[in-house]
């Protein structure tokens, strides 16, 4: 479990435990008529706090979305590292390997060597 996800979960559990403590304390301190109003206010606060911890700016859904984004970025990074390694190897070959340079000149640029002759035949 990611650390931000566990922090949000712990924060929500702390809120719920604190709310229960307040309810038990207020049950003995408030008269019967004010208890219902306090209870409804308290429930609304608890629902609001839970909703904010789940859907807020740094809530559980945001943490989940960031985890998915991280996986995507790590996949792209791996592809870029492979491409980079291949390009580094090709650069090394182009700087030092004359046979590789000659093969590139022949295959990609259509060049020929000094002592070579090209024979072109008609397909007819």
BELJOVEN-V888452 format. One record per backbone hydrogen bond with DSSP energy under -1.0 kcal/mol. CO is the residue of the C=O (numbers start at 0). NH is the residue of the N-H. E is the energy in kcal/mol with one decimal. If there is no record, write none. Layout:
co->CO nh->NH e->E
co->CO nh->NH e->E
//
This chain:
co->1 nh->5 e->-2.4
co->2 nh->6 e->-2.3
co->3 nh->7 e->-2.3
co->4 nh->8 e->-2.2
co->5 nh->9 e->-2.7
co->6 nh->10 e->-2.5
co->7 nh->11 e->-2.2
co->8 nh->12 e->-2.3
co->9 nh->13 e->-2.4
co->10 nh->14 e->-2.1
co->11 nh->15 e->-2.2
co->12 nh->16 e->-2.4
co->13 nh->17 e->-2.4
co->14 nh->18 e->-2.5
co->15 nh->19 e->-2.1
co->16 nh->20 e->-2.0
co->17 nh->21 e->-2.2
co->18 nh->22 e->-2.4
co->19 nh->23 e->-2.4
co->20 nh->24 e->-2.0
co->21 nh->25 e->-3.0
co->22 nh->26 e->-1.7
co->25 nh->29 e->-2.6
co->30 nh->34 e->-1.4
co->33 nh->37 e->-2.5
co->34 nh->38 e->-2.9
co->35 nh->39 e->-2.7
co->36 nh->40 e->-2.3
co->37 nh->41 e->-2.8
co->38 nh->42 e->-2.6
co->39 nh->43 e->-2.3
co->40 nh->44 e->-2.4
co->41 nh->45 e->-2.5
co->42 nh->46 e->-2.6
co->43 nh->47 e->-2.5
co->44 nh->48 e->-2.8
co->45 nh->49 e->-2.4
co->46 nh->50 e->-2.6
co->47 nh->51 e->-2.5
co->48 nh->52 e->-2.0
co->49 nh->53 e->-1.7
co->50 nh->54 e->-3.5
co->51 nh->55 e->-1.8
co->52 nh->59 e->-1.2
co->53 nh->60 e->-2.2
co->55 nh->58 e->-1.6
co->58 nh->62 e->-2.1
co->59 nh->63 e->-2.2
co->60 nh->64 e->-2.4
co->61 nh->65 e->-2.5
co->62 nh->66 e->-1.8
co->63 nh->67 e->-1.9
co->64 nh->68 e->-2.4
co->65 nh->69 e->-2.4
co->66 nh->70 e->-1.9
co->67 nh->71 e->-2.2
co->68 nh->72 e->-2.6
co->69 nh->73 e->-2.5
co->70 nh->74 e->-1.9
co->71 nh->75 e->-2.2
co->72 nh->76 e->-2.4
co->73 nh->77 e->-2.0
co->74 nh->78 e->-1.9
co->75 nh->79 e->-2.4
co->76 nh->80 e->-2.4
co->77 nh->81 e->-2.0
co->78 nh->82 e->-2.3
co->79 nh->83 e->-2.6
co->80 nh->84 e->-2.3
co->81 nh->85 e->-2.2
co->82 nh->86 e->-2.4
co->83 nh->87 e->-2.4
co->84 nh->88 e->-2.1
co->85 nh->89 e->-2.2
co->86 nh->90 e->-2.5
co->87 nh->91 e->-2.2
co->88 nh->92 e->-2.3
co->89 nh->93 e->-2.5
co->90 nh->94 e->-1.6
co->91 nh->95 e->-1.6
co->92 nh->96 e->-2.5
co->96 nh->100 e->-2.0
co->97 nh->101 e->-2.4
co->98 nh->102 e->-2.3
co->99 nh->103 e->-2.2
co->100 nh->104 e->-2.4
co->101 nh->105 e->-2.3
co->102 nh->106 e->-2.8
co->103 nh->107 e->-2.4
co->103 nh->108 e->-1.1
co->104 nh->110 e->-2.4
//
